[in-house]
């Protein structure tokens, strides 16, 4: 997340050469957190789709 609490987008280019080692480590942690949030959202969407599929297929064989 950036300073405004907005998720970092894949198009937000940063010149990594301008960052210190500590800033690079912080960026890595932020990106890992964003990846984890994306993976969780994917999992939740899959769970919702499975539930909907199950509901609509109840009476069918």
C-alpha positions in Angstrom: 0.0 0.0 0.0 1.1 3.5 -0.6 1.1 6.4 1.8 -2.6 7.1 1.0 -3.6 3.5 1.7 -4.1 2.7 -1.9 -2.8 -0.6 -3.2 0.3 -0.5 -5.4 -0.5 -1.2 -9.0 1.7 -3.1 -11.4 2.0 0.1 -13.4 3.5 2.2 -10.6 7.1 2.3 -11.7 9.8 3.1 -9.2 13.4 3.6 -9.9 14.8 1.0 -7.6 18.3 2.5 -7.9 17.1 5.5 -5.9 15.9 3.4 -2.9 18.1 2.4 0.0 18.4 -1.2 1.1 15.9 -0.6 4.0 13.4 1.0 1.5 13.9 -1.9 -0.8 13.2 -4.4 2.0 10.1 -2.4 3.0 8.9 -2.4 -0.6 9.4 -6.2 -0.8 7.3 -6.6 2.4 4.6 -4.4 1.0 4.5 -6.3 -2.3 4.4 -9.6 -0.5 1.4 -8.3 1.5 -0.3 -7.2 -1.7 0.3 -10.7 -3.2 -1.2 -12.3 -0.2 -4.2 -10.1 -0.4 -4.6 -10.9 -4.1 -4.3 -14.7 -3.4 -6.9 -14.4 -0.6 -9.3 -12.5 -3.0 -8.9 -15.2 -5.6 -9.6 -17.9 -3.0 -12.7 -16.1 -1.8 -14.0 -15.6 -5.4 -13.4 -19.3 -6.0 -15.3 -20.2 -2.8 -18.2 -18.0 -3.8 -18.4 -19.5 -7.3 -18.3 -23.0 -5.9 -21.2 -22.1 -3.5 -23.2 -20.6 -6.4 -22.5 -23.6 -8.6 -23.6 -25.9 -5.9 -26.8 -23.9 -5.3 -27.8 -23.9 -8.9 -27.0 -27.5 -9.4 -29.0 -28.8 -6.4 -31.8 -30.6 -8.2 -29.8 -31.8 -11.1 -28.0 -35.1 -11.5 
